Amino acid sequence: MKPLVRIIFCLFCGASAAAPELYWNARFEDQIPDQPEVQEPAAVVQEKQSFHEPLTWKFPDPPAEEPPQFPPDFELKVPTATNSVSVICGENSVRVEAKKDLLGIGKPVQAADVTLGGCPATREDAEAQALVFESELHGCGSQLLLTEDSFIYAFTLLYTPSPLGDSQIVRTTDVTVSIQCHYQRKHDVSSEQLKPTWTPFSDTKASEDSLYFSLRLMTDNWQFARPSAEFLLGDMMKFEVSVKQFHHVPLRVTVDSCVATVIPNVDTVPRYAFLGNSGCLFDSQLTGSSSRFLPRSQDDTLQFEVEAFRFQQD
């Protein structure tokens, strides 16, 4: 219903100059329906949720360890003697020629590391890539042996490798070659075989969040875990690092550092850090070796190879 408005105007006129006054009176009438009574909300009681029973969730159990798969026809390399030393026995002197690849592994030795009874090489034959030693029969630490039918002058050719660069490692072993001049008889000279032994190298480490890391020695074709940890100096030790991620988001595995020691303790001396600085392979720079990373084929696997070495004093 529209409100009812009643207005009454009163106008008074006079001689004065005063402004007219306007009076009005208004009355509004309206019918407003009754409003429902608003109920106040009930008070809400809040309390901290508590666990009356312990949680039963836990990390999943690690998977069963898979037995390593070894190649069916794996055989260790058999070291062979090298024909790298030759001798000419004269009437009153001896001439010894030693190839700079003394060990037959394709790596020339340092001339200062090879002596004949303590005497250094008299010269180097650049064309033949050989060290030449010349001495009188009574010089360079020779020994005279007498038998019933011959004189024997015995010499010793020594090779003592010096550490590579600023490191404490060497990649060859000490070599002693016995040289004898038999007058009225032929001489026989050969170098010794090299067969260093290594303690087995393998390590597996599990971390939280279902990540399982593995570091293994591999065969030359990278297809199987290597069943033996014996290497010849000059061989390439092939390492494979991998991570099993299971339910984890994809990750890229890297190696921050690697340290070689003679016993399983990283803080012992001597020690050789051949990989460090967040994944740099120092060995090839420090020693001129062929150590290198292989091109990565998948993010959860990293392969690298290190030329076999040994510690100078061990």
C-alpha positions as CSV (number, residue, x, y, z in Angstrom):
1,M,0.0,0.0,0.0
2,K,1.3,3.4,-1.0
3,P,1.8,5.9,1.9
4,L,-0.8,8.6,2.4
5,V,0.7,12.2,2.3
6,R,-1.3,15.2,3.3
7,I,0.4,18.7,2.9
8,I,-1.1,22.0,4.2
9,F,0.4,25.3,2.8
10,C,-0.2,28.6,4.7
11,L,0.7,31.8,2.9
12,F,0.5,35.2,4.7
13,C,1.0,38.5,2.8
14,G,1.9,41.8,4.5
15,A,3.6,45.1,3.8
16,S,6.9,44.2,5.3
17,A,9.7,43.0,3.0
18,A,10.2,39.8,5.0
19,A,10.4,36.6,3.1
20,P,7.3,34.5,3.1
21,E,7.3,31.6,5.4
22,L,6.3,28.2,4.3
23,Y,4.8,25.8,6.7
24,W,4.1,22.1,6.0
25,N,2.9,19.2,7.8
26,A,3.3,15.6,6.5
27,R,2.1,12.2,7.9
28,F,3.2,8.9,6.6
29,E,1.3,5.8,7.1
30,D,2.4,2.4,6.0
31,Q,1.7,-1.2,7.0
32,I,4.9,-3.2,7.6
33,P,4.5,-7.0,8.0
34,D,5.7,-8.6,11.2
35,Q,9.3,-9.8,11.0
36,P,10.2,-13.2,12.4
37,E,12.3,-13.2,15.5
38,V,16.0,-13.7,14.8
39,Q,17.6,-16.6,16.8
40,E,21.1,-16.1,18.1
41,P,23.5,-18.9,16.9
42,A,24.6,-21.4,19.4
43,A,28.1,-21.0,20.7
44,V,30.6,-23.2,18.8
45,V,33.1,-25.0,21.0
46,Q,36.5,-25.7,19.3
47,E,39.1,-28.1,20.5
48,K,42.5,-29.3,19.2
49,Q,42.4,-32.5,17.3
50,S,44.5,-35.2,19.0
51,F,45.6,-38.6,17.8
52,H,44.6,-41.2,20.4
53,E,46.3,-44.0,18.4
54,P,49.9,-43.9,17.0
55,L,50.4,-43.5,13.3
56,T,50.9,-46.8,11.4
57,W,52.4,-45.5,8.2
58,K,56.1,-46.0,7.5
59,F,58.5,-45.9,4.6
60,P,58.1,-49.0,2.3
61,D,60.5,-51.8,2.9
62,P,63.5,-51.8,0.6
63,P,63.2,-54.1,-2.4
64,A,64.8,-57.5,-2.3
65,E,68.4,-57.2,-3.5
66,E,68.9,-58.6,-6.9
67,P,71.8,-61.0,-7.3
68,P,74.4,-59.6,-9.7
69,Q,74.5,-61.0,-13.2
70,F,78.0,-62.0,-14.3
71,P,79.0,-62.8,-17.9
72,P,79.1,-66.6,-18.5
73,D,82.5,-66.6,-20.2
74,F,84.4,-64.0,-18.2
75,E,88.2,-64.6,-18.0
76,L,90.9,-62.5,-16.5
77,K,93.6,-61.1,-18.8
78,V,96.8,-63.1,-18.7
79,P,99.9,-60.9,-18.5
80,T,102.6,-61.6,-21.0
81,A,106.3,-60.9,-20.8
82,T,107.5,-58.1,-23.0
83,N,110.6,-58.1,-25.1
84,S,111.6,-54.6,-24.3
85,V,115.3,-55.0,-23.2
86,S,118.2,-55.9,-25.4
87,V,121.9,-56.4,-24.4
88,I,125.1,-56.5,-26.3
89,C,128.1,-57.8,-24.4
90,G,131.5,-56.6,-25.7
91,E,135.0,-57.6,-24.8
92,N,135.3,-55.1,-22.0
93,S,131.9,-53.3,-21.9
94,V,128.2,-53.8,-22.0
95,R,125.5,-52.0,-24.0
96,V,121.8,-52.2,-22.8
97,E,118.9,-50.8,-24.7
98,A,115.5,-50.5,-22.9
99,K,112.4,-49.4,-24.8
100,K,110.7,-46.4,-23.4
101,D,107.6,-48.6,-23.4
102,L,109.4,-50.8,-20.9
103,L,106.3,-52.6,-19.6
104,G,104.6,-53.1,-23.0
105,I,101.4,-51.3,-22.1
106,G,101.7,-48.4,-24.5
107,K,102.9,-45.9,-21.9
108,P,106.5,-44.6,-22.1
109,V,108.4,-44.4,-18.8
110,Q,110.4,-41.4,-17.5
111,A,114.1,-41.7,-18.4
112,A,115.0,-40.6,-14.8
113,D,113.1,-43.6,-13.4
114,V,115.3,-46.2,-15.1
115,T,118.9,-46.9,-14.1
116,L,121.5,-49.6,-14.7
117,G,122.8,-50.4,-11.3
118,G,122.4,-46.7,-10.3
119,C,123.8,-45.3,-13.5
120,P,121.5,-43.1,-15.6
121,A,121.0,-43.6,-19.3
122,T,123.9,-42.3,-21.4
123,R,121.6,-41.2,-24.2
124,E,118.1,-41.6,-25.7
125,D,117.5,-43.0,-29.1
126,A,114.6,-40.9,-30.4
127,E,114.2,-42.9,-33.6
128,A,114.0,-46.3,-31.7
129,Q,112.2,-44.8,-28.7
130,A,114.8,-46.4,-26.4
131,L,117.1,-45.6,-23.5
132,V,120.7,-46.6,-24.1
133,F,123.0,-47.6,-21.2
134,E,126.7,-48.2,-21.7
135,S,129.2,-49.3,-19.1
136,E,132.4,-51.1,-18.5
137,L,132.1,-54.7,-17.3
138,H,133.3,-53.6,-13.9
139,G,131.1,-50.5,-13.6
140,C,127.5,-49.6,-12.7
141,G,127.3,-52.0,-9.7
142,S,128.2,-55.1,-11.7
143,Q,129.1,-58.4,-9.9
144,L,131.6,-60.9,-11.2
145,L,130.6,-64.6,-10.9
146,L,133.0,-67.4,-11.5
147,T,132.0,-70.9,-12.7
148,E,134.1,-73.8,-13.9
149,D,133.8,-72.8,-17.6
150,S,132.8,-69.2,-17.8
151,F,133.0,-65.6,-16.4
152,I,129.6,-64.0,-15.7
153,Y,129.2,-60.3,-15.3
154,A,125.8,-59.5,-13.7
155,F,124.0,-56.2,-13.9
156,T,120.6,-55.0,-12.7
157,L,118.3,-52.7,-14.7
158,L,116.0,-50.9,-12.2
159,Y,112.8,-49.1,-12.9
160,T,111.3,-47.2,-10.0
161,P,108.3,-45.1,-11.0
162,S,108.0,-41.7,-9.6
163,P,104.6,-40.2,-8.5
164,L,102.5,-38.8,-11.3
165,G,102.3,-35.0,-11.2
166,D,101.6,-33.7,-7.7
167,S,99.8,-36.9,-6.7
168,Q,100.9,-39.8,-4.6
169,I,100.0,-42.5,-7.1
170,V,101.8,-44.5,-9.8
171,R,100.4,-46.6,-12.6
172,T,103.2,-49.0,-12.9
173,T,105.1,-51.3,-10.6
174,D,108.8,-51.5,-9.8
175,V,110.7,-53.6,-12.3
176,T,114.0,-55.4,-11.8
177,V,115.6,-56.9,-14.9
178,S,118.6,-59.2,-14.3
179,I,121.3,-58.8,-17.0
180,Q,124.2,-61.3,-17.3
181,C,127.1,-61.4,-19.7
182,H,128.3,-65.0,-20.1
183,Y,131.5,-65.2,-22.0
184,Q,131.6,-68.3,-24.1
185,R,127.8,-68.5,-23.5
186,K,124.7,-66.7,-24.7
187,H,122.9,-64.3,-22.5
188,D,119.2,-64.5,-21.6
189,V,117.3,-61.4,-20.6
190,S,113.5,-61.0,-19.9
191,S,111.3,-58.7,-17.9
192,E,109.1,-59.9,-15.1
193,Q,105.3,-60.2,-15.5
194,L,103.1,-57.6,-13.8
195,K,100.1,-58.8,-11.9
196,P,99.0,-56.6,-9.1
197,T,96.1,-57.7,-7.0
198,W,93.3,-55.5,-5.7
199,T,90.8,-55.9,-2.9
200,P,87.2,-56.2,-4.1
201,F,85.7,-52.9,-4.8
202,S,82.0,-52.5,-4.5
203,D,79.7,-50.5,-2.4
204,T,75.9,-50.1,-2.1
205,K,74.2,-47.4,-0.1
206,A,70.6,-46.8,0.6
207,S,69.2,-43.4,1.6
208,E,65.9,-42.2,2.8
209,D,62.9,-41.5,0.5
210,S,63.3,-44.8,-1.3
211,L,66.5,-43.9,-3.2
212,Y,69.0,-46.8,-3.6
213,F,72.5,-45.9,-4.9
214,S,75.0,-48.4,-6.4
215,L,78.6,-48.2,-7.4
216,R,79.9,-51.3,-9.3
217,L,82.9,-52.4,-11.3
218,M,81.8,-53.4,-14.8
219,T,83.2,-55.6,-17.6
220,D,84.9,-54.1,-20.6
221,N,81.6,-54.1,-22.6
222,W,79.6,-52.5,-19.7
223,Q,77.1,-55.4,-19.9
224,F,77.8,-57.2,-16.6
225,A,79.2,-56.6,-13.1
226,R,82.8,-57.6,-13.1
227,P,83.3,-60.7,-11.0
228,S,86.9,-60.0,-10.3
229,A,88.7,-57.0,-8.8
230,E,92.2,-57.9,-10.2
231,F,93.6,-55.6,-12.8
232,L,96.8,-55.3,-14.8
233,L,98.6,-51.9,-14.6
234,G,97.5,-50.2,-17.8
235,D,94.0,-51.6,-17.7
236,M,91.0,-49.3,-17.5
237,M,88.8,-49.8,-14.3
238,K,85.2,-49.3,-15.4
239,F,82.8,-47.9,-12.8
240,E,79.0,-47.5,-13.0
241,V,77.1,-45.4,-10.6
242,S,73.3,-45.7,-10.6
243,V,70.2,-44.9,-8.5
244,K,66.9,-46.8,-8.2
245,Q,64.2,-44.2,-7.7
246,F,61.0,-46.3,-7.5
247,H,58.3,-43.8,-6.6
248,H,60.5,-40.8,-6.5
249,V,60.4,-38.1,-9.1
250,P,63.1,-38.6,-11.8
251,L,66.6,-37.6,-10.7
252,R,70.0,-37.2,-12.4
253,V,72.8,-39.0,-10.6
254,T,76.2,-37.5,-10.2
255,V,79.4,-38.3,-8.3
256,D,80.8,-35.4,-6.2
257,S,84.1,-37.0,-5.2
258,C,86.1,-40.3,-5.1
259,V,89.1,-41.0,-3.0
260,A,91.4,-44.1,-3.3
261,T,93.1,-45.5,-0.1
262,V,94.9,-48.7,0.7
263,I,92.4,-49.6,3.4
264,P,88.6,-48.9,3.6
265,N,89.0,-45.6,5.5
266,V,88.7,-42.3,3.7
267,D,90.9,-40.4,6.2
268,T,94.0,-42.6,6.0
269,V,97.3,-41.8,4.3
270,P,98.3,-42.3,1.5
271,R,95.1,-41.2,-0.2
272,Y,94.4,-40.1,-3.8
273,A,91.4,-37.9,-4.7
274,F,91.1,-38.6,-8.4
275,L,87.6,-37.1,-8.7
276,G,86.3,-34.1,-6.9
277,N,85.1,-30.5,-7.0
278,S,81.5,-31.5,-7.6
279,G,82.2,-34.1,-10.3
280,C,85.5,-33.2,-12.0
281,L,87.8,-36.1,-13.0
282,F,91.2,-34.8,-12.0
283,D,93.1,-37.9,-12.8
284,S,93.7,-37.3,-16.5
285,Q,94.9,-33.8,-15.8
286,L,97.1,-34.7,-12.9
287,T,98.8,-37.7,-14.4
288,G,98.1,-37.6,-18.1
289,S,96.1,-40.8,-18.0
290,S,93.2,-41.9,-20.3
291,S,90.6,-41.7,-17.4
292,R,87.3,-40.2,-18.6
293,F,83.6,-40.0,-18.3
294,L,81.5,-41.8,-20.9
295,P,78.6,-40.0,-22.6
296,R,75.5,-40.3,-20.5
297,S,72.8,-42.5,-21.9
298,Q,70.3,-42.1,-19.1
299,D,70.0,-39.7,-16.2
300,D,69.9,-42.3,-13.4
301,T,73.2,-43.9,-14.5
302,L,76.7,-42.5,-14.8
303,Q,79.7,-44.4,-16.2
304,F,83.4,-43.5,-16.0
305,E,86.7,-45.3,-16.4
306,V,90.0,-44.8,-14.5
307,E,93.4,-46.2,-15.5
308,A,94.6,-48.7,-13.0
309,F,97.2,-47.4,-10.6
310,R,98.9,-48.2,-7.3
311,F,100.5,-46.2,-4.5
312,Q,104.2,-45.7,-4.7
313,Q,105.0,-47.0,-1.2
314,D,102.5,-49.9,-1.2
